[in-house]
Amino acid sequence: MNISSKLIAAALLIVSFAGFASPVKSEIIVIDNFNTTMGKGILRVSPFQTTDVQTAETSGAVKGNPITRDITLNLQTSPNPFLEANAFIFDDKFAWSNDTDVASDVTLNHQFAPINVLSPYGSEHGSVILDVLAVDLGANATITLVDSNDQSATFSQSVTAGGAQQLTFNYDDFLSINSSLDLTQIKNVTTKLSQDSGATAVDFQMDVLIFNTPEPSSIMLFSLAGIGFASRRRRKQS
């Protein structure tokens, strides 16, 4: 390989590493950042009132279309009539909390005009993300996506570590459950928070629910193609 070929190959390697290191571009579609207070205020359930429902309200807009949010809180178990579970929005955060020996579940339902959440590079480059500020072990998160044809898919995961984190639900996980789900026409996202069997006193807090569709770096693809071309050229010359 002559000097000029070596320089070209070295330059392509440098560009390639830069492509891997550079952050990928993303389209972030915010479904809820919880900066709209629930009209009813705090939801509270106890043995005297086992279910509390927040009437749907406008909580924001996605691609120009209003989003409605409603919340349902259900009591699962509470042997003490003075103990309760709560769900509320405060300071741009959503919180779900349970007293000691209390278990409940809460469902957040977001509806909007159908939107395209699919990355042009394929379903493997997208996810639904819950940005969690605090969570206890024993919590479960379940996401259901519904498209304009009323095709739906539900995927769940258990919290394996407490504290601040992102819970990521990949699009491919939903498609593995229902391949007919149309990610270009999603109209409904339902988030259910519950507890492991026998778990109580689980608390959860998050500040945003989003669709995330990152795009592969074009410079990385270009540089990899360049390395392949240079390698093929070297073999041909030899």
ABEGO torsion letter per residue (X at the ends): XBAAAAAAAAAAAAAAAAAAABBBBBBBBBABAGABBBAAEBBBBBAABABBBBBBBBAEBBGGBBBBBBBBBBBABBABAABBBBBBBBGGBBBBBBBBGBBBBBBBBBBBBBBBABBAAEAAABBBBBBBABBBBGBBBBBBBBBAAGBBBBBBBBBABBEBBBBBBBAAAAAAABAABBAAABABBBBBBBBBBGBBGBBBBBABBBBBBBBBBAAAAAAAAAAAAAAAAAAAAX
